[in-house]
Amino acid sequence: MPPRFLYLTRHAEAAEDGSGLTEVGRRQAVLLGERLRGVPLTAIHHGPLPRAAQTARLVGDRLDGVPLRLSAAAGDYVPHVPAREELPAEAADAVLGFPDRMPAEERRRGPGLAAAALAEFTGPVAGEEPRHELVVTHNFLVGWLVRAALDAPEWRWIVIDHAHAALTVIRYVPGRPAALVLFNDAGHLPAELRWTGFPPELHV
């Protein structure tokens, strides 16, 4: 079985009304597309919300003939709501408070979609050729897939944050643990386009 290279990005900066990307976000998405021009991508998967779909289209416009594929598993949802007994006692109240603030529907349907994402996007692939795929998604799913690659407890997705239009790469090779090759790499973005949505003390 050949390896899979999974490229993950959080959608570019979006307007607060949910209508799509800001001008900054459009610039971020175009630059991400330029970054990926040399990668032999076979598909760009994206979630159904406008901010993910628009990011995927702008990235795809910079590439040659890479198909866009809508996937509910790449959408915005809560992948796992932890029970108190899963958590370190000193952090339980803070961790449990976070998913409780999310819409009930995102929490209800999340575990099923999270399982579908693991089945659809991770692990080695059938055939003879390596597969390179990009998933344009949301912060929660990036955290879920990264914590799975590191074989971390399920609740750890909550404390993994991803920047808009940054790049994470996971490699899956038969007979080996998954490898986190890149995480939150924003080298394709100039300084003024990095870390949008993060507090200033996290801008590095």
Contact map, one row per residue, 1 for C-alpha under 8 A:
111000000000000000000000000000000000000000000000000000000000000000000000000000000000000000000000000000000000000000000000000111110000000000000000000000000000000000000000000001000000000000000000000000000000
111100000000000000000000000000000000000000000000000000000000000000000000000000000000000000000000000000000000000000000000000111111110000000000000000000000000000000000000000011000000000000000000000000000000
111110000000000000000000000000000000000000000000000000000000000000000000000000000000000000000000000000000000000000000000001110001110000000000000000000000000000000000000001111000000000000000000000000000000
011111000000000000000000000000000000000000000000000000000000000000000000000000000000000000000000000000000000000000000000011110000111100000000000000000000000000000000000001110000000000000000000000000000000
001111100000000000000000000000000000000000000000000000000000000000000000000000000000000000000000000000000000000000000000000000000111100000000000000000000000000000000000111100000000000000000000000000000000
000111110000000000000000000000000000000000000000000000000000000000000000000000000000000000000000000000000000000000000000110000000001111000000000000000000000000000000000111000000000000000000000000000000000
000011111000000000000000000000000000000000000000000000000000000000000000000000000000000000000000000000000000000000000000000000000001111000000000000000000000000000000011110000000000000000000000000000000000
000001111100000000000000000000000000000000000000000000000000000000000000000000000000000000000000000000000000000000000000000000000000011110000100000000000000000000000011100000000000000000000000000000000000
000000111110000000000000000000000000000000000000000000000000000000000000000000000000000000000000000000000000000000000000000000000000011111000100000000000000000001011111000000000000000000000000000000000000
000000011111000000000000000000000000000000000000000100000000000000000000000000000000000000000000000000000000000000000000000000000000000111100100000000000000000001111110000000000000000000000000000000000000
000000001111110000000000000010000000000000000000001100110000000000000000000000000000000000000000000000000000000000000000000000000000000111000000000000000000000000011000000000000000000000000000000000000000
000000000111110000001000110110000000000000000000001100100000000000000000000000000000000000000000000000000000000000000000000000000000000000000000000000000000000000011000000000000000000000000000000000000000
000000000011111000001101110100000000000000000000001000000000000000000000000000000000000000000000000000000000000000000000000000000000000000000000000000000000000000011000000000000000000000000000000110000000
000000000011111101111100100000000000000000000000001000000000000000000000000000000000000000000000000000000000000000000000000000000000000000000000000000000000000000000000000000000000000000000000000000000000
000000000000111111111100000000000000000000000000000000000000000000000000000000000000000000000000000000000000000000000000000000000000000000000000000000000000000000000000000000000000000000000000000000000000
000000000000011111100000000000000000000000000000000000000000000000000000000000000000000000000000000000000000000000000000000000000000000000000000000000000000000000000000000000000000000000000000000000000000
000000000000001111100000000000000000000000000000000000000000000000000000000000000000000000000000000000000000000000000000000000000000000000000000000000000000000000000000000000000000000000000000000000000000
000000000000011111110000000000000000000000000000011000000000000000000000000000000000000000000000000000000000000000000000000000000000000000000000000000000000000000000000000000000000000000000000000000000000
000000000000011111111000000000000000000000000000011000000000000000000000000000000000000000000000000000000000000000000000000000000000000000000000000000000000000000000000000000000000000000000000000000000000
000000000000011001111100000000000000000000000000011001000000000000000000000000000000000000000000000000000000000000000000000000000000000000000000000000000000000000000000000000000000000000000000000000000000
000000000001111000111111110000000000000000000000011001100000000000000000000000000000000000000000000000000000000000000000000000000000000000000000000000000000000000000000000000000000000000000000000000000000
000000000000111000011111110000000000000000000000000000000000000000000000000000000000000000000000000000000000000000000000000000000000000000000000000000000000000000000000000000000000000000000000000000000000
000000000000000000001111111000000000000000000000000000000000000000000000000000000000000000000000000000000000000000000000000000000000000000000000000000000000000000000000000000000000000000000000000000000000
000000000000100000001111111100000000000000000000000000000000000000000000000000000000000000000000000000000000000000000000000000000000000000000000000000000000000000000000000000000000000000000000100000000000
000000000001110000001111111110000000000000000000000000100000000000000000000000000000000000000000000000000000000000000000000000000000000000000000000000000000000000010000000000000000000000000000000000000000
000000000001100000001111111111000000000000000000000000100100000000000000000000000000000000000000000000000000000000000000000000000000000000000000000000000000000000000000000000000000000000000000000000000000
000000000000000000000011111111100000000000000000000000000000000000000000000000000000000000000000000000000000000000000000000000000000000000000000000000000000000000000000000000000000000000000000000000000000
000000000001100000000001111111110000000000000000000000000000000000000000000000000000000000000000000000000000000000000000000000000000000000000000000000000000000000011000000000000000000000001000100000000000
000000000011000000000000111111111000000000000000000000110110000000000000000000000000000000000000000000000000000000000000000000000000000000000000000000000000000000001000000000000000000000000000000000000000
000000000000000000000000011111111100000000000000000000000110010000000000000000000000000000000000000000000000000000000000000000000000000000000000000000000000000000000000000000000000000000000000000000000000
000000000000000000000000001111111110000000000000000000000010000000000000000000000000000000000000000000000000000000000000000000000000000000000000000000000000000000000000000000000000000000011000000000000000
000000000000000000000000000111111111000000000000000000000010000000000000000000000000000000000000000000000000000000000000000000000000000000000000000000000000000000001100000000000000000000011000000000000000
000000000000000000000000000011111111100000000000000000000111111000000000000000000000000000000000000000000000000000000000000000000000000000000000000000000000000000000000000000000000000000000000000000000000
000000000000000000000000000001111111100000000000000000000010011000000000000000000000000000000000000000000000000000000000000000000000000000000000000000000000000000000000000000000000000000000000000000000000
000000000000000000000000000000111111110000000000000000000000000000000000000000000000000000000000000000000000000000000000000000000000000000000000000000000000000000000000000000000000000000010000000000000000
000000000000000000000000000000011111111000000000000000000000001000000000000000000000000000000000000000000000000000000000000000000000000000000000000000000000000000000000000000000000000000000000000000000000
000000000000000000000000000000001111111000000000000000000000011000000000000000000000000000000000000000000000000000000000000000000000000000000000000000000000000000000000000000000000000000000000000000000000
000000000000000000000000000000000011111100000000000000000000000000000000000000000000000000000000000000000000000000000000000000000000000000000000000000000000000000000000000000000000000000000000000000000000
000000000000000000000000000000000001111110000000000000000000000000000000000000000000000000000000000000000000000000000000000000000001000000000000000000000000000000000000000000000000000000000000000000000000
000000000000000000000000000000000000011111000000000000000000000000000000000000000000000000000000000000000000000000000000000000000001000000000000000000000000000000000000000000000000000000000000000000000000
000000000000000000000000000000000000001111110000000000000000000001000000000000000000000000000000000000000000000000000000000000000011110000000000000000000000000000000000000000000000000000000000000000000000
000000000000000000000000000000000000000111110000000000000000000001100000000000000000000000000000000000000000000000000000000000000011100000000000000000000000000000000000000000000000000000000000000000000000
000000000000000000000000000000000000000011111000000000000000000001111000000000000000000000000000000000000000000000000000000000000001110000000000000000000000000000000000000000000000000000000000000000000000
000000000000000000000000000000000000000011111100000000010001000001111000000000000000000000000000000000000000000000000000000000000000111100000000000000000000000000000000000000000000000000000000000000000000
000000000000000000000000000000000000000000111110000000010000000000011110010000000000000000000000000000000000000000000000000000000000111100000000000000000000000000000000000000000000000000000000000000000000
000000000000000000000000000000000000000000011111000110010000000000011110011000000000000000000000000000000000000000000000000000000000001110000000000000000000000000000000000000000000000000000000000000000000
000000000000000000000000000000000000000000001111100110000000000000000111111100000000000000000000000000000000000000000000000000000000000110000000000000000000000000000000000000000000000000000000000000000000
000000000000000000000000000000000000000000000111110110000000000000000111011000000000000000000000000000000000000000000000000000000000000000000000000000000000000000000000000000000000000000000000000000000000
000000000000000000000000000000000000000000000011111110000000000000000000001100000000000000000000000000000000000000000000000000000000000000000000000000000000000000000000000000000000000000000000000000000000
000000000000000001111000000000000000000000000001111111000000000000000000000000000000000000000000000000000000000000000000000000000000000000000000000000000000000000000000000000000000000000000000000000000000
000000000011110001111000000000000000000000000000111111100000000000000000000000000000000000000000000000000000000000000000000000000000000000000000000000000000000000000000000000000000000000000000000000000000
000000000111000000000000000000000000000000000111111111110000000000000000000000000000000000000000000000000000000000000000000000000000000111000000000000000000000000000000000000000000000000000000000000000000
000000000000000000000000000000000000000000000111111111111000000000000100000000000000000000000000000000000000000000000000000000000000000100000000000000000000000000000000000000000000000000000000000000000000
000000000000000000011000000000000000000000000000011111111100000000000000000000000000000000000000000000000000000000000000000000000000000000000000000000000000000000000000000000000000000000000000000000000000
000000000011000000001000110010000000000000000000001111111110000000000000000000000000000000000000000000000000000000000000000000000000000100000000000000000000000000000000000000000000000000000000000000000000
000000000010000000000000000010000000000000011100000111111111000000010000000000000000000000000000000000000000000000000000000000000000000100000000000000000000000000000000000000000000000000000000000000000000
000000000000000000000000000000000000000000000000000011111111100000010000000000000000000000000000000000000000000000000000000000000000000000000000000000000000000000000000000000000000000000000000000000000000
000000000000000000000000010011001000000000000000000001111111110000000000000000000000000000000000000000000000000000000000000000000000000000000000000000000000000000000000000000000000000000000000000000000000
000000000000000000000000000011111100000000000000000000111111111000000000000000000000000000000000000000000000000000000000000000000000000000000000000000000000000000000000000000000000000000000000000000000000
000000000000000000000000000000001000000000010000000000011111111111110000000000000000000000000000000000000000000000000000000000000000000000000000000000000000000000000000000000000000000000000000000000000000
000000000000000000000000000000001000000000000000000000001111111100000000000000000000000000000000000000000000000000000000000000000000000000000000000000000000000000000000000000000000000000000000000000000000
000000000000000000000000000001001100100000000000000000000111111100000000000000000000000000000000000000000000000000000000000000000000000000000000000000000000000000000000000000000000000000000000000000000000
000000000000000000000000000000001101100000000000000000000011111111000000000000000000000000000000000000000000000000000000000000000000000000000000000000000000000000000000000000000000000000000000000000000000
000000000000000000000000000000000000000000000000000000000001111111000000000000000000000000000000000000000000000000000000000000000000000000000000000000000000000000000000000000000000000000000000000000000000
000000000000000000000000000000000000000000000000000000000001001111100000000000000000000000000000000000000000000000000000000000000000000000000000000000000000000000000000000000000000000000000000000000000000
000000000000000000000000000000000000000011110000000000000001001111110000000000000000000000000000000000000000000000000000000000000000000000000000000000000000000000000000000000000000000000000000000000000000
000000000000000000000000000000000000000001110000000000000001000011111000000000000000000000000000000000000000000000000000000000000000000000000000000000000000000000000000000000000000000000000000000000000000
000000000000000000000000000000000000000000111100000000011001000001111100000000000000000000000000000000000000000000000000000000000000000000000000000000000000000000000000000000000000000000000000000000000000
000000000000000000000000000000000000000000111100000000000000000000111110000000000000000000000000000000000000000000000000000000000000000000000000000000000000000000000000000000000000000000000000000000000000
000000000000000000000000000000000000000000001111000010000000000000011111000000000000000000000000000000000000000000000000000000000000000000000000000000000000000000000000000000000000000000000000000000000000
000000000000000000000000000000000000000000001111000000000000000000001111111000000000000000000000000000000000000000000000000000000000000000000000000000000000000000000000000000000000000000000000000000000000
000000000000000000000000000000000000000000000011000000000000000000000111111000000000000000000000000000000000000010000000000000000000000000000000000000000000000000000000000000000000000000000000000000000000
000000000000000000000000000000000000000000000010000000000000000000000011111000000000000000000000000000000000000011011000000000000000000000000000000000000000000000000000000000000000000000000000000000000000
000000000000000000000000000000000000000000001111000000000000000000000011111100000000000000000000000000000000000000001000000000000000001111001000000000000000000000000000000000000000000000000000000000000000
000000000000000000000000000000000000000000000111100000000000000000000011111110000000000000000000000000000000000000000000000000000000000011001000000000000000000000000000000000000000000000000000000000000000
000000000000000000000000000000000000000000000010100000000000000000000000011111000000000000000000000000000100000000000000000000000000000011111000000000000000000000000000000000000000000000000000000000000000
000000000000000000000000000000000000000000000000000000000000000000000000001111100000000000000000000000000110110010000000000000000000000000011000000000000000000000000000000000000000000000000000000000000000
000000000000000000000000000000000000000000000000000000000000000000000000000111111000000000000000001001000110111000000000000000000000000000010000000000000000000000000000000000000000000000000000000000000000
000000000000000000000000000000000000000000000000000000000000000000000000000011111000000000000000000000000010011111000000000000000000000000011001000000000000000000000000000000000000000000000000000000000000
000000000000000000000000000000000000000000000000000000000000000000000000000001111100000000000000000000000010011001000000000000000000000000000000000000000110000000000000000000000000000000000000000000000000
000000000000000000000000000000000000000000000000000000000000000000000000000001111110000000000001001000000010000000000000000000000000000000000000000000000010000000000000000000000000000000000000000000000000
000000000000000000000000000000000000000000000000000000000000000000000000000000011111011000000001000000000000000000000000000000000000000000000000000000000110000000000000000000000000000000000000000000000000
000000000000000000000000000000000000000000000000000000000000000000000000000000001111111000000001000000000000000000000000000000000000000000000000000000000000000000000000000000000000000000000000000000000000
000000000000000000000000000000000000000000000000000000000000000000000000000000000111111000010001000000000000000000000000000000000000000000000000000000000000000000000000000000000000000000000000000000000000
000000000000000000000000000000000000000000000000000000000000000000000000000000000011111100000000000000000000000000000000000000000000000000000000000000000000000000000000000000000000000000000000000000000000
000000000000000000000000000000000000000000000000000000000000000000000000000000000111111100000000000000000000000000000000000000000000000000000000000000000010000000000000000000000000000000000000000000000000
000000000000000000000000000000000000000000000000000000000000000000000000000000000111111110110010000000000000000000000000000000000000000000000000000000000010000000000000000000000000000000000000000000000000
000000000000000000000000000000000000000000000000000000000000000000000000000000000000111111110000000000000000000000000000000000000000000000000000000000000000000000000000000000000000000000000000000000000000
000000000000000000000000000000000000000000000000000000000000000000000000000000000000001111110000000000000000000000000000000000000000000000000000000000000000000000000000000000000000000000000000000000000000
000000000000000000000000000000000000000000000000000000000000000000000000000000000000000111111000000000000000000000000000000000000000000000000000000000000000000000000000000000000000000000000000000000000000
000000000000000000000000000000000000000000000000000000000000000000000000000000000000001111111110000000000000000000000000000000000000000000000000000000000000000000000000000000000000000000000000000000000000
000000000000000000000000000000000000000000000000000000000000000000000000000000000001001111111111000000000000000000000000000000000000000000000000000000000000000000000000000000000000000000000000000000000000
000000000000000000000000000000000000000000000000000000000000000000000000000000000000000001111111100000000000000000000000000000000000000000000000000000000000000000000000000000000000000000000000000000000000
000000000000000000000000000000000000000000000000000000000000000000000000000000000000000000111111110000000000000000000000000000000000000000000000000000000000000000000000000000000000000000000000000000000000
000000000000000000000000000000000000000000000000000000000000000000000000000000000000001000111111111000000000000000000000000000000000000000000000000000000000010000000000000000000000000000000000000000000000
000000000000000000000000000000000000000000000000000000000000000000000000000000001111000000011111111100000000000000000000000000000000000000000000000000000000000000000000000000000000000000000000000000000000
000000000000000000000000000000000000000000000000000000000000000000000000000000000000000000001111111110000000000000000000000000000000000000000000000000000000000000000000000000000000000000000000000000000000
000000000000000000000000000000000000000000000000000000000000000000000000000000000000000000000111111111000000000000000000000000000000000000000000000000000000010000000000000000000000000000000000000000000000
000000000000000000000000000000000000000000000000000000000000000000000000000001001000000000000011111111000010000000000000000000000000000000000000000000000000000000000000000000000000000000000000000000000000
000000000000000000000000000000000000000000000000000000000000000000000000000000000000000000000001111111100000000000000000000000000000000000000000000000000000000000000000000000000000000000000000000000000000
000000000000000000000000000000000000000000000000000000000000000000000000000000000000000000000000111111100000000000000000000000000000000000000000000000000000000000000000000000000000000000000000000000000000
000000000000000000000000000000000000000000000000000000000000000000000000000001000000000000000000011111110110000000000000000000000000000000000000000000000000000000000000000000000000000000000000000000000000
000000000000000000000000000000000000000000000000000000000000000000000000000000000000000000000000000111111110000000000000000000000000000000000000000000000000000000000000000000000000000000000000000000000000
000000000000000000000000000000000000000000000000000000000000000000000000000000000000000000000000000001111111000000000000000000000000000000000000000000000000000000000000000000000000000000000000000000000000
000000000000000000000000000000000000000000000000000000000000000000000000000000000000000000000000000000111111100000000000000000000000000000000000000000000000000000000000000000000000000000000000000000000000
000000000000000000000000000000000000000000000000000000000000000000000000000111000000000000000000000001111111110000000000000000000000000000000000000000000000000000000000000000000000000000000000000000000000
000000000000000000000000000000000000000000000000000000000000000000000000000011111000000000000000001001111111111000000000000000000000000000000000000000000000000000000000000000000000000000000000000000000000
000000000000000000000000000000000000000000000000000000000000000000000000000000000000000000000000000000011111111000000000000000000000000000000000000000000000000000000000000000000000000000000000000000000000
000000000000000000000000000000000000000000000000000000000000000000000000000011000000000000000000000000001111111110000000000000000000000000000000000000000000000000000000000000000000000000000000000000000000
000000000000000000000000000000000000000000000000000000000000000000000000000011110000000000000000000000000111111111000000000000000000000000000000000000000000000000000000000000000000000000000000000000000000
000000000000000000000000000000000000000000000000000000000000000000000000000001110000000000000000000000000011111111100000000000000000000000000000000000000000000000000000000000000000000000000000000000000000
000000000000000000000000000000000000000000000000000000000000000000000000000000100000000000000000000000000000111111110000000000000000000000000000000000000000000000000000000000000000000000000000000000000000
000000000000000000000000000000000000000000000000000000000000000000000001100010100000000000000000000000000000111111111000000000000000000000000000000000000000000000000000000000000000000000000000000000000000
000000000000000000000000000000000000000000000000000000000000000000000000100000110000000000000000000000000000011111111100000000000000000000001001000000000000000000000000000000000000000000000000000000000000
000000000000000000000000000000000000000000000000000000000000000000000000000000000000000000000000000000000000001111111110000000000000000000000000000000000000000000000000000000000000000000000000000000000000
000000000000000000000000000000000000000000000000000000000000000000000000100000000000000000000000000000000000000111111111000000000000000000000000000000000000000000000000000000000000000000000000000000000000
000000000000000000000000000000000000000000000000000000000000000000000000110000000000000000000000000000000000000011111111110000000000000000000000000000000000000000000000000000000000000000000000000000000000
000000000000000000000000000000000000000000000000000000000000000000000000000000000000000000000000000000000000000001111111110000000000000000000000100000000000000000000000000000000000000000000000000000000000
000000000000000000000000000000000000000000000000000000000000000000000000000000000000000000000000000000000000000000111111111000000000000000000000000000000000000000000000000000000000000000000000000000000000
000000000000000000000000000000000000000000000000000000000000000000000000000000000000000000000000000000000000000000011111110000000000000000000000000000000000000000000000000000000000000000000000000000000000
000001000000000000000000000000000000000000000000000000000000000000000000000000000000000000000000000000000000000000001111111000000000000000000000000000000000000000000000000000000000000000000000000000000000
000101000000000000000000000000000000000000000000000000000000000000000000000000000000000000000000000000000000000000001111111100000000000000000000000000000000000000000000000100000000000000000000000000000000
001100000000000000000000000000000000000000000000000000000000000000000000000000000000000000000000000000000000000000000010111110000000000000000000000000000000000000000000000111000100000000000000000000000000
111100000000000000000000000000000000000000000000000000000000000000000000000000000000000000000000000000000000000000000000011111000000000000000000000000000000000000000000000111000000000000000000000000000000
111100000000000000000000000000000000000000000000000000000000000000000000000000000000000000000000000000000000000000000000001111100110000000000000000000000000000000000000000000000000000000000000000000000000
110000000000000000000000000000000000000000000000000000000000000000000000000000000000000000000000000000000000000000000000000111110000000000000000000000000000000000000000000000000000000000000000000000000000
110000000000000000000000000000000000000000000000000000000000000000000000000000000000000000000000000000000000000000000000000011111000000000000000000000000000000000000000000000000000000000000000000000000000
110000000000000000000000000000000000000000000000000000000000000000000000000000000000000000000000000000000000000000000000000001111100000000000000000000000000000000000000000000000000000000000000000000000000
011000000000000000000000000000000000000000000000000000000000000000000000000000000000000000000000000000000000000000000000000000111110000000000000000000000000000000000000000000000000000000000000000000000000
011110000000000000000000000000000000000000000000000000000000000000000000000000000000000000000000000000000000000000000000000010011111000000000000000000000000000000000000000000000000000000000000000000000000
011110000000000000000000000000000000000011000000000000000000000000000000000000000000000000000000000000000000000000000000000010001111100000000000000000000000000000000000000000000000000000000000000000000000
000111100000000000000000000000000000001111100000000000000000000000000000000000000000000000000000000000000000000000000000000000000111110000000000000000000000000000000000000000000000000000000000000000000000
000111100000000000000000000000000000000011111000000000000000000000000000000000000000000000000000000000000000000000000000000000000011111000000000000000000000000000000000000000000000000000000000000000000000
000001111000000000000000000000000000000010111000000000000000000000000000000000000000000000000000000000000000000000000000000000000001111100000000000000000000000000000000000000000000000000000000000000000000
000001111000000000000000000000000000000000011100000000000000000000000000010000000000000000000000000000000000000000000000000000000000111110000000000000000000000000000000000000000000000000000000000000000000
000000011110000000000000000000000000000000011110000110110000000000000000010000000000000000000000000000000000000000000000000000000000011111000000000000000000000000000000000000000000000000000000000000000000
000000011110000000000000000000000000000000000110000100000000000000000000011100000000000000000000000000000000000000000000000000000000001111101100000000000000000000000000000000000000000000000000000000000000
000000001110000000000000000000000000000000000000000100000000000000000000011100000000000000000000000000000000000000000000000000000000000111111100000000000000000000000000000000000000000000000000000000000000
000000000100000000000000000000000000000000000000000000000000000000000000000100000000000000000000000000000000000000000000000000000000000011111110000000000000000011100000000000000000000000000000000000000000
000000000000000000000000000000000000000000000000000000000000000000000000000111100000000000000000000000000000000000000000000000000000000001111111000000000000110010000000000000000000000000000000000000000000
000000000000000000000000000000000000000000000000000000000000000000000000011110100000000000000000000000000000000001000000000000000000000011111111100000000000000000000000000000000000000000000000000000000000
000000011100000000000000000000000000000000000000000000000000000000000000000000000000000000000000000000000000000000000000000000000000000011111111110000000000000111000000000000000000000000000000000000000000
000000000000000000000000000000000000000000000000000000000000000000000000000000000000000000000000000000000000000000000000000000000000000000111111111000000001111111000000000000000000000000000000000000000000
000000000000000000000000000000000000000000000000000000000000000000000000000000100000000000000000000000000000000001000000000000000000000000011111111100000101100000000000000000000000000000000000000000000000
000000000000000000000000000000000000000000000000000000000000000000000000000000000000000000000000000000000000000000000100000000000000000000001111111110000000000000000000000000000000000000000000000000000000
000000000000000000000000000000000000000000000000000000000000000000000000000000000000000000000000000000000000000000000000000000000000000000000111111111000000100000000000010000000001000000000000000000000000
000000000000000000000000000000000000000000000000000000000000000000000000000000000000000000000000000000000000000000000000000000000000000000000011111111111101100100000000000000000000000000000000000000000000
000000000000000000000000000000000000000000000000000000000000000000000000000000000000000000000000000000000000000000000000000000000000000000000001111111110100000000000000000000000000000000000000000000000000
000000000000000000000000000000000000000000000000000000000000000000000000000000000000000000000000000000000000000000000000000000000000000000000000111111110000000000000000010000001111000000000000000000000000
000000000000000000000000000000000000000000000000000000000000000000000000000000000000000000000000000000000000000000000000000000000000000000000000011111110000000000000000000000000111000000000000000000000000
000000000000000000000000000000000000000000000000000000000000000000000000000000000000000000000000000000000000000000000000000000000000000000000000001111111000000000000000000000000000000000000000000000000000
000000000000000000000000000000000000000000000000000000000000000000000000000000000000000000000000000000000000000000000000000000000000000000000000001111111101000000000000000000000000000000000000000000000000
000000000000000000000000000000000000000000000000000000000000000000000000000000000000000000000000000000000000000000000000000000000000000000000000001000111111000000000000000000000000000000000000000000000000
000000000000000000000000000000000000000000000000000000000000000000000000000000010100000000000000000000000000000000000000000000000000000000000001001100011111100000000000000000000000000000000000000000000000
000000000000000000000000000000000000000000000000000000000000000000000000000000011100011000000000000000000000000000000000000000000000000000000000000000001111110000000000000000000000000000000000000000000000
000000000000000000000000000000000000000000000000000000000000000000000000000000000000000000000000000000000000000000000000000000000000000000000011001000011111111100000000000000000000000000000000000000000000
000000000000000000000000000000000000000000000000000000000000000000000000000000000000000000000000000000000000000000000000000000000000000000010011011000000111111100000000000000000000000000000000000000000000
000000000000000000000000000000000000000000000000000000000000000000000000000000000000000000000010010000000000000000000000000000000000000000010010000000000011111110000000000000000000000000000000000000000000
000000000000000000000000000000000000000000000000000000000000000000000000000000000000000000000000000000000000000000000000000000000000000000000010000000000001111110000000000000000000000000000000000000000000
000000000000000000000000000000000000000000000000000000000000000000000000000000000000000000000000000000000000000000000000000000000000000000000110001000000001111111000000000000000000000000000000000000000000
000000000000000000000000000000000000000000000000000000000000000000000000000000000000000000000000000000000000000000000000000000000000000000110110000000000000011111100000000000000000000000000000000000000000
000000001100000000000000000000000000000000000000000000000000000000000000000000000000000000000000000000000000000000000000000000000000000000100110000000000000000111110100000000000000000100000000000000000000
000000000100000000000000000000000000000000000000000000000000000000000000000000000000000000000000000000000000000000000000000000000000000000100000000000000000000011111100000000000000000100000000011111000000
000000001111100000000000100100000000000000000000000000000000000000000000000000000000000000000000000000000000000000000000000000000000000000000000000000000000000001111100000000000000000000000000011110000000
000000001111100000000000000110010000000000000000000000000000000000000000000000000000000000000000000000000000000000000000000000000000000000000000000000000000000000111110000000000000000001000000000000000000
000000001100000000000000000000010000000000000000000000000000000000000000000000000000000000000000000000000000000000000000000000000000000000000000000000000000000001111111000000000000000111000000000000000000
000000111100000000000000000000000000000000000000000000000000000000000000000000000000000000000000000000000000000000000000000000000000000000000000000000000000000000001111100000000000011111000000000000000000
000000111000000000000000000000000000000000000000000000000000000000000000000000000000000000000000000000000000000000000000000000000000000000000000000000000000000000000111110000000001111110000000000000000000
000011110000000000000000000000000000000000000000000000000000000000000000000000000000000000000000000000000000000000000000000000000000000000000000000000000000000000000011111000000001111000000000000000000000
000011100000000000000000000000000000000000000000000000000000000000000000000000000000000000000000000000000000000000000000000000000000000000000000010010000000000000000001111100000111110000000000000000000000
001111000000000000000000000000000000000000000000000000000000000000000000000000000000000000000000000000000000000000000000000000000000000000000000000000000000000000000000111110000111100000000000000000000000
001110000000000000000000000000000000000000000000000000000000000000000000000000000000000000000000000000000000000000000000011100000000000000000000000000000000000000000000011111011110000000000000000000000000
011100000000000000000000000000000000000000000000000000000000000000000000000000000000000000000000000000000000000000000000001100000000000000000000000000000000000000000000001111111100000000000000000000000000
111000000000000000000000000000000000000000000000000000000000000000000000000000000000000000000000000000000000000000000000001100000000000000000000000000000000000000000000000111110000000000000000000000000000
000000000000000000000000000000000000000000000000000000000000000000000000000000000000000000000000000000000000000000000000000000000000000000000000000000000000000000000000000011111000000000000000000000000000
000000000000000000000000000000000000000000000000000000000000000000000000000000000000000000000000000000000000000000000000000000000000000000000000000000000000000000000000000111111100000000000000000000000000
000000000000000000000000000000000000000000000000000000000000000000000000000000000000000000000000000000000000000000000000000000000000000000000000000010000000000000000000000110111110000000000000000000000000
000000000000000000000000000000000000000000000000000000000000000000000000000000000000000000000000000000000000000000000000001000000000000000000000000011000000000000000000011110011111000000000000000000000000
000000000000000000000000000000000000000000000000000000000000000000000000000000000000000000000000000000000000000000000000000000000000000000000000000011000000000000000000011100001111100000000000000000000000
000000000000000000000000000000000000000000000000000000000000000000000000000000000000000000000000000000000000000000000000000000000000000000000000010011000000000000000001111000000111111000000000000000000000
000000000000000000000000000000000000000000000000000000000000000000000000000000000000000000000000000000000000000000000000000000000000000000000000000000000000000000000001111000000011111000000000000000000000
000000000000000000000000000000000000000000000000000000000000000000000000000000000000000000000000000000000000000000000000000000000000000000000000000000000000000000000011110000000001111110000000000000000000
000000000000000000000000000000000000000000000000000000000000000000000000000000000000000000000000000000000000000000000000000000000000000000000000000000000000000000000011100000000001111110000000000000000000
000000000000000000000000000000000000000000000000000000000000000000000000000000000000000000000000000000000000000000000000000000000000000000000000000000000000000001100111000000000000011111000000000000000000
000000000000000000000000000000000000000000000000000000000000000000000000000000000000000000000000000000000000000000000000000000000000000000000000000000000000000000000111000000000000011111100000000000000000
000000000000000000000000000000000000000000000000000000000000000000000000000000000000000000000000000000000000000000000000000000000000000000000000000000000000000000001110000000000000000111111000010000000000
000000000000000000000000000000000000000000000000000000000000000000000000000000000000000000000000000000000000000000000000000000000000000000000000000000000000000000000000000000000000000011111100000000000000
000000000000000000000000000000110010000000000000000000000000000000000000000000000000000000000000000000000000000000000000000000000000000000000000000000000000000000000000000000000000000001111100000000000000
000000000000000000000000000100110000000000000000000000000000000000000000000000000000000000000000000000000000000000000000000000000000000000000000000000000000000000000000000000000000000001111111110000000000
000000000000000000000000000000000000000000000000000000000000000000000000000000000000000000000000000000000000000000000000000000000000000000000000000000000000000000000000000000000000000000111111110000000000
000000000000000000000000000000000000000000000000000000000000000000000000000000000000000000000000000000000000000000000000000000000000000000000000000000000000000000000000000000000000000000001111110000000000
000000000000000000000000000000000000000000000000000000000000000000000000000000000000000000000000000000000000000000000000000000000000000000000000000000000000000000000000000000000000000000001111110000000000
000000000000000000000001000100000000000000000000000000000000000000000000000000000000000000000000000000000000000000000000000000000000000000000000000000000000000000000000000000000000000000001111111100000000
000000000000000000000000000000000000000000000000000000000000000000000000000000000000000000000000000000000000000000000000000000000000000000000000000000000000000000110000000000000000000001001111111100000010
000000000000000000000000000000000000000000000000000000000000000000000000000000000000000000000000000000000000000000000000000000000000000000000000000000000000000000110000000000000000000000000000111111000110
000000000000100000000000000000000000000000000000000000000000000000000000000000000000000000000000000000000000000000000000000000000000000000000000000000000000000000110000000000000000000000000000111111000000
000000000000100000000000000000000000000000000000000000000000000000000000000000000000000000000000000000000000000000000000000000000000000000000000000000000000000000110000000000000000000000000000001111100000
000000000000000000000000000000000000000000000000000000000000000000000000000000000000000000000000000000000000000000000000000000000000000000000000000000000000000000100000000000000000000000000000001111110110
000000000000000000000000000000000000000000000000000000000000000000000000000000000000000000000000000000000000000000000000000000000000000000000000000000000000000000000000000000000000000000000000000011111110
000000000000000000000000000000000000000000000000000000000000000000000000000000000000000000000000000000000000000000000000000000000000000000000000000000000000000000000000000000000000000000000000000001111110
000000000000000000000000000000000000000000000000000000000000000000000000000000000000000000000000000000000000000000000000000000000000000000000000000000000000000000000000000000000000000000000000000000111111
000000000000000000000000000000000000000000000000000000000000000000000000000000000000000000000000000000000000000000000000000000000000000000000000000000000000000000000000000000000000000000000000001001111111
000000000000000000000000000000000000000000000000000000000000000000000000000000000000000000000000000000000000000000000000000000000000000000000000000000000000000000000000000000000000000000000000011001111111
000000000000000000000000000000000000000000000000000000000000000000000000000000000000000000000000000000000000000000000000000000000000000000000000000000000000000000000000000000000000000000000000000000001111
